[in-house]
Amino acid sequence: MVRAGISEKVAMTISGHRTRNVFDRYNITSDRDLREATEKSRQRREEATAQFGHDFGHDSDMKIQPANPKLN
């Protein structure tokens, strides 16, 4: 139901799952879910790159600064 666009709360009511734990137990992530998430992420990254001219998720030149420079 969730994959069909029905909200989780409504799906829980229809299916009779009273707790989040039981609902999550049967809401199993499939290989298809993972492929779709990867594709959506790739598309979103490409859109951001096209819009801003920068791939925010994959900047190999970015220098990571320590939170506390004294520890460096």
SVG drawing of the C-alpha trace seen along z (x, -y; Angstrom):
<svg xmlns="http://www.w3.org/2000/svg" viewBox="-9 -27 56 36">
<polyline fill="none" stroke="black" stroke-width="0.4" points="0.0,0.0 2.8,-2.4 4.5,-1.8 1.1,-2.5 1.2,-6.0 -1.1,-5.3 0.2,-7.0 1.7,-4.7 -0.9,-5.7 -3.7,-4.8 -2.0,-1.6 -1.6,-0.6 -5.2,-1.3 -6.4,0.8 -4.0,3.7 -4.7,3.7 -1.2,3.1 -1.5,1.3 2.2,0.7 5.0,-0.7 7.2,2.3 4.7,4.8 4.2,2.5 7.9,2.2 8.4,5.9 6.3,6.6 7.3,3.5 10.4,5.2 12.8,3.4 13.2,5.2 16.0,5.0 13.6,3.1 13.2,0.5 16.9,0.1 17.3,-0.3 14.6,-2.9 16.1,-4.8 19.5,-4.8 18.0,-6.0 16.1,-8.8 19.2,-9.9 21.2,-9.9 18.6,-11.9 18.4,-14.4 22.2,-14.8 22.2,-15.4 19.5,-18.0 21.4,-19.8 24.6,-19.7 22.8,-21.1 21.1,-23.8 24.1,-24.9 27.0,-23.7 28.5,-21.6 28.1,-18.0 27.6,-18.5 27.7,-14.8 30.9,-14.0 33.5,-16.7 36.9,-15.0 38.7,-18.3 36.9,-19.2 39.1,-19.5 37.6,-18.3 38.4,-20.4 38.5,-18.9 35.9,-20.1 38.6,-21.2 41.7,-22.5 43.8,-22.0 43.4,-18.3 44.9,-18.3"/>
</svg>
